[in-house]
Amino acid sequence: MYPEWVLNEMTEDGRSLEECLVERLAAKDLTITTAESCTGGMIAGTIVNVAGASDVLNEGYVTYSNEAKERLLGVRHETLETYGAVSEQTAREMAEGAAGAAHADVALSSTGIAGPGGGTEEKPVGLVYVGCYVCGKTKVLKCQFSGNRAENRAHTVKEALSLALDLLQDEG
């Protein structure tokens, strides 16, 4: 389905990103949710690869359409009209909305153009925004990938998990 390497991405101590994330969330007694567009559930699916994920992940949202982003996550219609679904603003509202809807401490969001079509000069194929909400603070990364559809989606999962780990480390 997607590149094997996404399942084998390891940290310096030989554990997967998702293992580290689940462990860190459990140690801090925090819960996580996901709000996914271009990854279509791959972030949540990767987290669920870890035994014990049910202690930290209660639910996730696949909001591929703008209507779903508005209805399930509370993304403002004005945000989608002004900036588009693939934007820093939408990724931020997706993460914050998912955290609120799921009553979660942490939320990861993804929105982008996986390809091979759908890109424009302003928003090319491979442009992805990854949002991470942690206990009231939100950070959004802008990424530009150059792989095929599966690779772009897999890169997005890796960036999302890494961002969450980084922000959780900063939380102390």
N, C-alpha and C positions, 0 to 999 in steps of 0.2 A: 504494500500500500504506500509506504513512504520509506525513504532511505534507511537502511539498517543502522547507519551510524547515529541516528537520533536516539535510538534505544541504547547505544553504547557510549554516549557522551559521559566521560568520567571526570571527577574532580581530582585534585592532586593526591588525595588519600585513597583513590581507587573506587570510590562510590559514585553512583549516578547522581546527576543533578536532582532528579526527583526524589531519590532516597534522602539526600541531604535536606531537601525542602520539607518533606514530611517529618523527618526527625526534628528539624528546627522548629516547625510549627507545633509539634506535640510537646517539645520541651518548654515552649513558651505558653502552652495551653491556648493556642490561637486556632481559629478556623479560617478556611480559604474557600473562595468560589471563583468561577471563571465566567467571562462574558466573551464569547468567541464569534467572530465573523469569518475571516479568511481561513482560520485553522479548523473550523467546523467541529470542534470538540476534541481536537488532538491534545490540547494542553491538559484538559481534565483527564482524557484517556491516558496520558503519560503519567500523571500523578497517580492514577488508579493502578498502574503497574506495580506500585509499592504495597506490600502487605502492611496493614495498619493505616492505609489512606482513609478508611472510613472514620477514623478518629478525628480527622481534620477537615475532610471534604464532605459537605452535606448535599450540595447541589451545584449545578453549573448551567449556563445558558448558551445555546447556539442561536445567535440572532443574526442570521444572514441578511434578512431584509431590513430596510429602514423602519418599516412598520413594527417589526419585532423589537428593534432597538428602542423605539419610543414606548411601546406597550409594556414590555417586560423590564426594561432597565431605566425608563424615564429619561432617555436621551431627548433633549428638546428638539422639536420640529425646526425651530429657528436655527439651531446648530447645524442640523443636516442640510437645510436650505442654504445657509451662508457658507459653510466650510466643506460640506460633503461628508459622506460616510467615512471616507479615507482621510482622516485629519487628526491632528493632535487633540483638538477639542472634543471630537467624538470619542476617541480612545479614553480620554479623561472621564467623560460623562458615563461611558460604558462601565469603567472600573468602579467609579463611585456609586453608580446606580445598582450594579450587581451586589456590591457590599451591603447596601441598604436593603435590597430586596431579599437577600439571603441571610441577613443579620450576621454577616461574616466580618472578621477582623482584617482579612486580607482578600484582595480581589485582583485577578489578572485579566486584562482585556487585549484583544487583537483585532485589528481592522486593516485591511490592505488589499492589494491587487496581486494575487498569486500568479496569474498568467494562465495560459500564454497570451490571451487577449485581454481587452479591457483597459489597457493603459493609454495614457495620453502624454503629450509633451510635458504638461504640468504635473501629472501624476503617472509616472511610468510603471510598467510591470515590475514587480519586485518591491515597490514602495509599501512599507508596512509601519504601522504605529502600534507599539506595545505599551499598555498602561498598567501600572501597579499601584494599588491603593493599600496602604498599611496604616491602620490605626489613626485615620484622620488626615494622612498626608498622601498625595498622589504625585507620581512621577511618570512621564511619558517619554519613551524613546522613539526616535524616528530612525528607521532602518531602510537601507536600499540593498536588496539582494539581487543576485544575477543568475540564479539557477533556474531550473524548470519549476513547474507548479509544485511538485512534491518536495523538491529541495527548498523552495521558498517557504513553504508551510513548515517544514521541519526546522529550518533556521529560526523561524518565528517562535516555535516552541522552546528551543534552546535559549533564545534571548529572553523570553518571558520567565522561564525558570531561573535563569541567572539574575535577572533584575530583582525578582522576589527575594532570592537569597541575599543579594547585596543590601537591599533595603531592610531586611530583617536583621542583618548583622549590624546595621547602623542603629537599629532600635535598641540595641544593648541587651 
